[in-house]
């Protein structure tokens, strides 16, 4: 969740696992802002449904249940 860590790893895909309508306040707005502030494509389970990530040679291929 550290912006410094997120900037250092330079990942191309970020997965955020969160239940629809959860009342715990997850994910934290600060965490979402840190993740979306990177160059990574962000996939959230509350928005995209199930997410599958597969390595396709040097690239990652992402498939989601709901698209997006």
N, CA, C and O of each residue as an XYZ file, in Angstrom:
272
protein
N       0.806     -1.197      0.000
C       0.000      0.000      0.000
C       0.844      1.253      0.000
O       0.321      2.363     -0.096
N       2.128      1.080      0.106
C       3.040      2.211      0.140
C       3.251      2.768     -1.271
O       3.618      2.017     -2.174
N       3.027      4.069     -1.477
C       3.292      4.648     -2.793
C       4.738      4.434     -3.242
O       4.989      4.235     -4.430
N       5.693      4.472     -2.305
C       7.095      4.243     -2.670
C       7.285      2.821     -3.186
O       7.985      2.608     -4.176
N       6.667      1.849     -2.522
C       6.760      0.458     -2.968
C       6.121      0.303     -4.345
O       6.709     -0.299     -5.243
N       4.916      0.846     -4.509
C       4.219      0.727     -5.797
C       5.025      1.361     -6.921
O       5.057      0.828     -8.031
N       5.666      2.471     -6.658
C       6.503      3.114     -7.664
C       7.758      2.322     -7.976
O       8.240      2.332     -9.108
N       8.284      1.637     -6.977
C       9.523      0.880     -7.162
C       9.317     -0.406     -7.948
O      10.190     -0.793     -8.726
N       8.172     -1.084     -7.763
C       7.982     -2.367     -8.436
C       7.618     -2.212     -9.901
O       7.873     -3.114    -10.698
N       7.025     -1.084    -10.270
C       6.717     -0.770    -11.677
C       5.964     -1.897    -12.390
O       6.315     -2.269    -13.509
N       4.948     -2.427    -11.751
C       4.151     -3.494    -12.353
C       3.221     -2.942    -13.429
O       2.872     -1.762    -13.409
N       2.823     -3.797    -14.366
C       1.935     -3.376    -15.447
C       0.470     -3.653    -15.129
O      -0.418     -3.099    -15.776
N       0.211     -4.501    -14.141
C      -1.153     -4.876    -13.763
C      -1.276     -4.824    -12.246
O      -0.400     -5.301    -11.525
N      -2.375     -4.239    -11.769
C      -2.656     -4.226    -10.331
C      -4.051     -4.804    -10.109
O      -5.009     -4.402    -10.769
N      -4.157     -5.747     -9.178
C      -5.440     -6.370     -8.845
C      -5.866     -5.903     -7.467
O      -5.093     -5.952     -6.510
N      -7.123     -5.445     -7.380
C      -7.677     -5.007     -6.105
C      -8.878     -5.895     -5.825
O      -9.887     -5.834     -6.526
N      -8.758     -6.720     -4.792
C      -9.832     -7.637     -4.427
C     -10.733     -6.963     -3.396
O     -10.295     -6.630     -2.295
N     -12.000     -6.766     -3.769
C     -12.939     -6.086     -2.871
C     -14.353     -6.576     -3.165
O     -14.734     -6.735     -4.325
N     -15.114     -6.809     -2.127
C     -16.493     -7.249     -2.280
C     -17.412     -6.090     -2.608
O     -17.226     -4.984     -2.102
N     -18.393     -6.335     -3.445
C     -19.374     -5.320     -3.806
C     -20.172     -4.940     -2.564
O     -20.681     -5.803     -1.850
N     -20.272     -3.641     -2.320
C     -21.089     -3.155     -1.222
C     -20.560     -3.465      0.166
O     -21.322     -3.435      1.132
N     -19.261     -3.765      0.292
C     -18.729     -4.053      1.634
C     -18.861     -2.819      2.509
O     -18.764     -1.694      2.020
N     -19.079     -3.021      3.782
C     -19.254     -1.892      4.690
C     -18.028     -1.643      5.567
O     -18.121     -0.975      6.597
N     -16.887     -2.179      5.158
C     -15.652     -1.986      5.907
C     -14.831     -0.808      5.391
O     -13.832     -0.429      6.003
N     -15.252     -0.225      4.264
C     -14.506      0.883      3.686
C     -13.292      0.460      2.885
O     -12.393      1.262      2.632
N     -13.268     -0.812      2.485
C     -12.150     -1.320      1.689
C     -12.494     -1.261      0.214
O     -13.658     -1.466     -0.128
N     -11.583     -1.003     -0.654
C     -10.222     -0.596     -0.345
C     -10.192      0.863      0.103
O     -11.073      1.648     -0.247
N      -9.187      1.210      0.869
C      -9.029      2.584      1.347
C      -8.796      3.515      0.161
O      -8.075      3.174     -0.777
N      -9.403      4.675      0.213
C      -9.258      5.653     -0.874
C      -7.790      5.988     -1.123
O      -7.386      6.200     -2.266
N      -6.996      6.036     -0.066
C      -5.565      6.327     -0.202
C      -4.856      5.235     -0.998
O      -3.979      5.522     -1.813
N      -5.238      3.990     -0.759
C      -4.630      2.872     -1.484
C      -5.026      2.908     -2.953
O      -4.183      2.724     -3.831
N      -6.311      3.146     -3.225
C      -6.784      3.226     -4.612
C      -6.059      4.353     -5.346
O      -5.644      4.179     -6.492
N      -5.906      5.494     -4.701
C      -5.203      6.618     -5.324
C      -3.748      6.261     -5.611
O      -3.221      6.618     -6.664
N      -3.101      5.565     -4.692
C      -1.701      5.173     -4.903
C      -1.570      4.211     -6.070
O      -0.648      4.338     -6.876
N      -2.479      3.253     -6.171
C      -2.423      2.266     -7.255
C      -2.751      2.922     -8.599
O      -2.062      2.681     -9.590
N      -3.790      3.743     -8.634
C      -4.158      4.373     -9.904
C      -3.145      5.430    -10.324
O      -3.132      5.847    -11.482
N      -2.297      5.869     -9.399
C      -1.253      6.825     -9.718
C      -0.037      6.199    -10.383
O       0.908      6.902    -10.740
N      -0.057      4.893    -10.548
C       1.034      4.201    -11.240
C       0.652      4.027    -12.705
O      -0.442      4.411    -13.117
N       1.546      3.455    -13.481
C       1.248      3.176    -14.895
C       0.533      1.835    -15.071
O       0.257      1.428    -16.200
N       0.234      1.152    -13.980
C      -0.394     -0.170    -14.060
C      -1.862     -0.058    -14.463
O      -2.546      0.908    -14.125
N      -2.328     -1.070    -15.195
C      -3.758     -1.207    -15.449
C      -4.362     -1.758    -14.159
O      -3.857     -2.735    -13.606
N      -5.431     -1.140    -13.683
C      -6.026     -1.533    -12.411
C      -7.320     -2.292    -12.670
O      -8.189     -1.833    -13.411
N      -7.434     -3.468    -12.043
C      -8.627     -4.304    -12.155
C      -9.163     -4.543    -10.750
O      -8.441     -5.020     -9.874
N     -10.434     -4.211    -10.541
C     -11.088     -4.373     -9.239
C     -12.158     -5.447     -9.340
O     -12.951     -5.456    -10.282
N     -12.179     -6.344     -8.380
C     -13.160     -7.428     -8.440
C     -14.582     -6.918     -8.246
O     -15.518     -7.551     -8.734
N     -14.783     -5.798     -7.553
C     -16.134     -5.263     -7.409
C     -16.639     -4.635     -8.703
O     -17.848     -4.514     -8.900
N     -15.739     -4.240     -9.576
C     -16.094     -3.631    -10.859
C     -16.023     -4.654    -11.994
O     -16.935     -4.738    -12.817
N     -14.947     -5.426    -12.035
C     -14.681     -6.329    -13.158
C     -15.096     -7.773    -12.920
O     -15.060     -8.580    -13.849
N     -15.490     -8.119    -11.695
C     -15.804     -9.522    -11.385
C     -14.515    -10.312    -11.274
O     -13.469     -9.764    -10.926
N     -14.591    -11.584    -11.568
C     -13.393    -12.438    -11.508
C     -12.354    -11.950    -12.505
O     -12.685    -11.512    -13.606
N     -11.095    -12.033    -12.101
C      -9.986    -11.570    -12.943
C      -8.976    -12.705    -13.079
O      -8.570    -13.309    -12.086
N      -8.577    -12.990    -14.316
C      -7.542    -14.001    -14.569
C      -6.372    -13.309    -15.265
O      -6.561    -12.532    -16.201
N      -5.166    -13.604    -14.792
C      -3.952    -13.041    -15.386
C      -3.083    -14.198    -15.857
O      -2.761    -15.105    -15.090
N      -2.707    -14.149    -17.139
C      -1.912    -15.213    -17.730
C      -0.703    -14.593    -18.412
O      -0.820    -13.582    -19.105
N       0.452    -15.201    -18.216
C       1.647    -14.725    -18.909
C       1.597    -15.223    -20.355
O       1.396    -16.411    -20.609
N       1.782    -14.301    -21.289
C       1.787    -14.598    -22.711
C       3.135    -14.130    -23.252
O       3.260    -13.021    -23.770
N       4.144    -14.998    -23.122
C       5.508    -14.587    -23.458
C       5.952    -13.550    -22.449
O       5.851    -13.781    -21.244
N       6.443    -12.412    -22.913
C       6.898    -11.378    -21.984
C       5.760    -10.504    -21.444
O       5.988     -9.672    -20.567
N       4.558    -10.681    -21.950
C       3.419     -9.830    -21.582
C       2.455    -10.565    -20.673
O       2.455    -11.793    -20.593
N       1.627     -9.779    -19.987
C       0.544    -10.350    -19.189
C      -0.764    -10.137    -19.936
O      -1.013     -9.055    -20.468
N      -1.592    -11.165    -19.976
C      -2.906    -11.071    -20.600
C      -3.934    -11.162    -19.482
O      -3.887    -12.078    -18.661
N      -4.865    -10.209    -19.451
C      -5.877    -10.148    -18.399
C      -7.249    -10.370    -18.997
O      -7.616     -9.746    -19.993
N      -8.006    -11.265    -18.382
C      -9.389    -11.525    -18.775
C     -10.255    -11.274    -17.554
O      -9.928    -11.708    -16.450
N     -11.360    -10.573    -17.757
C     -12.254    -10.295    -16.643
C     -13.653    -10.804    -16.922
O     -14.061    -10.938    -18.076
N     -14.372    -11.081    -15.872
C     -15.729    -11.590    -15.967
C     -16.676    -10.567    -16.583
O     -17.540    -10.923    -17.385
N     -16.518     -9.306    -16.216
C     -17.445     -8.266    -16.653
C     -16.851     -7.297    -17.653
O     -17.475     -6.283    -17.965
N     -15.681     -7.573    -18.157
C     -15.073     -6.640    -19.107
C     -14.552     -5.393    -18.410
O     -14.364     -5.385    -17.194
N     -14.327     -4.371    -19.163
C     -13.823     -3.126    -18.574
C     -12.387     -3.054    -18.833
O     -11.735     -2.090    -18.431
